[in-house]
Amino acid sequence: MFIVIEGIDGTGKSTQARLLAEWFREQGREVVLDFEPTRGPHGMKLRESFTGGRLAPEEELALFVADREEHVAQVIAPSLAAGKVVILDRYYFSNMAYQGAIGFDPQEIRDRNEAFAPVPDILFILDLDTDTALARIGGRGDETNEFEKREDLERCRGIFLSLKDEPFVRVIDASKPMDEVQEQMRAEAS
């Protein structure tokens, strides 16, 4: 089973991914819990740029694709072939949203990625209004980046929600208590 968890910053993706992985392990399943960008060479270059000065948008998108190609080949595809549950915190849908918010065509990003990257069995979109997301981001003590501005997050949220009618997409209200969000995710993944 391949599960991806997406949403704007501040929705609780990492926490929910970890809790879902723990639940699957309690069921006796082998789980690979991972995230993008990865800690591989392309992913690390991206991570460094987030705090040390953004790359040109085209270069950034190319690095995301290169990082994902490596991730699919080295982790995702072999894990799925071995019958493991793969849970990702962010995937190409984040590129559709975040790079789409700065002017790239989300459908072109999707097509480019789906040429090599498997579509998840379930895509959980943790949805949260922008003001609440910004309050959460500010409360965790991180330095904000350029995408953690209201207008940018609104555009990103709109792109995520444009996927709501896809058969594999489940939109979850991330304003609910953490355990309720997790309960709904587990019910959908059962």
GUNU-151288 format. One line per field, with one value per residue (C-alpha): x, y, z; residue in one letter. Coordinates in nm, 2 decimals, m for minus. Layout:
# residues N
u	[X/...]
v	[Y/...]
w	[Z/...]
aa	[A/...]
# end
This chain:
# residues 190
u	[0.00/0.13/0.00/0.09/0.01/m0.01/m0.13/m0.01/0.25/0.12/m0.15/0.03/0.15/0.47/0.28/0.00/0.24/0.43/0.11/m0.02/0.31/0.29/m0.06/0.03/0.33/0.10/m0.10/0.21/0.29/0.63/0.63/0.86/0.80/0.98/0.95/1.04/1.26/1.48/1.82/1.98/2.22/1.94/1.72/1.99/2.07/1.70/1.69/2.00/1.83/1.52/1.73/2.03/1.88/1.63/1.74/1.59/1.24/1.33/1.64/1.44/1.18/1.44/1.61/1.27/1.22/1.57/1.53/1.20/1.34/1.61/1.36/1.13/1.41/1.59/1.31/0.95/0.94/1.15/0.96/0.62/0.75/0.85/0.49/0.57/0.34/0.50/0.39/0.53/0.52/0.50/0.53/0.48/0.15/0.35/0.54/0.20/0.09/0.40/0.55/0.21/0.16/0.45/0.33/0.42/0.14/0.03/m0.09/0.25/0.42/0.18/0.23/0.61/0.61/0.36/0.58/0.80/0.65/0.37/0.03/m0.05/m0.33/m0.44/m0.36/m0.46/m0.49/m0.49/m0.69/m0.67/m0.77/m0.47/m0.50/m0.49/m0.20/0.00/m0.07/0.07/0.37/0.45/0.40/0.66/0.96/1.08/1.20/0.93/1.01/0.87/0.58/0.46/0.28/m0.10/m0.14/0.10/m0.05/m0.40/m0.29/m0.12/m0.43/m0.65/m0.43/m0.44/m0.82/m0.85/m0.75/m1.05/m1.25/m0.97/m1.08/m0.77/m0.79/m0.93/m0.96/m0.93/m1.03/m0.70/m0.86/m1.00/m0.81/m0.51/m0.66/m0.97/m0.77/m0.57/m0.89/m1.03/m0.71/m0.69/m1.05/m0.98/m0.66/m0.82]
v	[0.00/0.34/0.64/1.00/1.28/1.63/1.98/2.33/2.40/2.36/2.09/1.82/1.60/1.47/1.39/1.21/1.02/0.89/0.79/0.61/0.42/0.32/0.19/m0.02/m0.16/m0.26/m0.45/m0.65/m0.47/m0.36/0.01/0.25/0.61/0.87/1.23/1.46/1.62/1.33/1.34/1.24/1.48/1.65/1.67/1.82/2.08/2.18/2.18/2.40/2.65/2.68/2.85/2.97/3.15/3.00/2.86/2.98/2.83/2.61/2.48/2.41/2.21/2.01/1.92/1.81/1.58/1.44/1.38/1.20/0.99/0.86/0.82/0.61/0.39/0.34/0.34/0.36/0.10/m0.16/m0.12/m0.16/m0.46/m0.62/m0.58/m0.30/m0.01/0.31/0.63/0.96/1.31/1.51/1.39/1.55/1.69/1.94/2.05/2.09/2.32/2.51/2.55/2.59/2.89/3.07/3.02/2.67/2.46/2.21/1.96/1.97/1.90/1.61/1.47/1.49/1.31/1.04/0.94/0.77/0.80/0.57/0.73/0.66/0.42/0.70/1.06/1.23/1.60/1.75/2.07/2.37/2.73/2.96/3.16/2.85/2.71/3.04/3.04/2.68/2.76/3.07/2.86/2.60/2.84/2.77/3.04/3.11/3.07/3.25/3.01/3.07/3.38/3.40/3.46/3.18/2.94/3.02/2.95/2.62/2.52/2.58/2.36/2.08/2.11/2.10/1.73/1.65/1.46/1.22/0.86/0.81/1.14/1.18/1.54/1.54/1.84/1.91/2.16/1.86/1.72/1.52/1.18/1.24/1.32/1.00/0.79/0.91/0.83/0.48/0.42/0.52/0.31/m0.01]
w	[0.00/m0.09/0.11/0.07/0.32/0.18/0.28/0.34/0.60/0.96/0.89/1.10/0.81/0.99/1.31/1.13/0.91/1.21/1.39/1.09/1.05/1.41/1.36/1.06/1.25/1.53/1.27/1.19/0.86/0.75/0.70/0.52/0.65/0.45/0.32/0.04/m0.03/0.07/0.24/m0.08/m0.27/m0.47/m0.17/0.05/m0.21/m0.20/0.18/0.20/m0.05/0.17/0.44/0.25/m0.05/m0.29/m0.63/m0.96/m0.98/m1.29/m1.11/m0.79/m0.98/m1.17/m0.84/m0.70/m1.00/m0.99/m0.61/m0.67/m0.96/m0.72/m0.44/m0.65/m0.79/m0.45/m0.19/m0.31/m0.59/m0.41/m0.09/m0.27/m0.46/m0.13/0.00/0.25/0.33/0.21/0.38/0.25/0.40/0.08/m0.28/m0.63/m0.52/m0.31/m0.63/m0.80/m0.52/m0.42/m0.77/m0.91/m0.67/m0.83/m1.19/m1.31/m1.46/m1.19/m1.46/m1.64/m1.31/m1.25/m1.60/m1.57/m1.24/m1.32/m1.62/m1.36/m1.02/m0.90/m0.81/m0.44/m0.34/m0.10/m0.10/0.23/0.19/0.54/0.50/0.73/0.69/0.62/0.94/1.16/0.96/1.00/1.38/1.40/1.19/1.41/1.72/1.64/1.64/1.29/1.06/0.81/0.45/0.15/0.11/0.46/0.37/0.36/m0.02/m0.11/0.13/m0.01/m0.36/m0.25/m0.06/m0.36/m0.58/m0.32/m0.30/m0.68/m0.64/m0.42/m0.68/m0.77/m0.67/m0.45/m0.27/0.08/0.22/0.60/0.82/1.00/1.24/1.43/1.73/1.63/1.75/1.54/1.23/1.29/1.35/1.02/0.84/0.98/0.88/0.53/0.52/0.65]
aa	[M/F/I/V/I/E/G/I/D/G/T/G/K/S/T/Q/A/R/L/L/A/E/W/F/R/E/Q/G/R/E/V/V/L/D/F/E/P/T/R/G/P/H/G/M/K/L/R/E/S/F/T/G/G/R/L/A/P/E/E/E/L/A/L/F/V/A/D/R/E/E/H/V/A/Q/V/I/A/P/S/L/A/A/G/K/V/V/I/L/D/R/Y/Y/F/S/N/M/A/Y/Q/G/A/I/G/F/D/P/Q/E/I/R/D/R/N/E/A/F/A/P/V/P/D/I/L/F/I/L/D/L/D/T/D/T/A/L/A/R/I/G/G/R/G/D/E/T/N/E/F/E/K/R/E/D/L/E/R/C/R/G/I/F/L/S/L/K/D/E/P/F/V/R/V/I/D/A/S/K/P/M/D/E/V/Q/E/Q/M/R/A/E/A/S]
# end
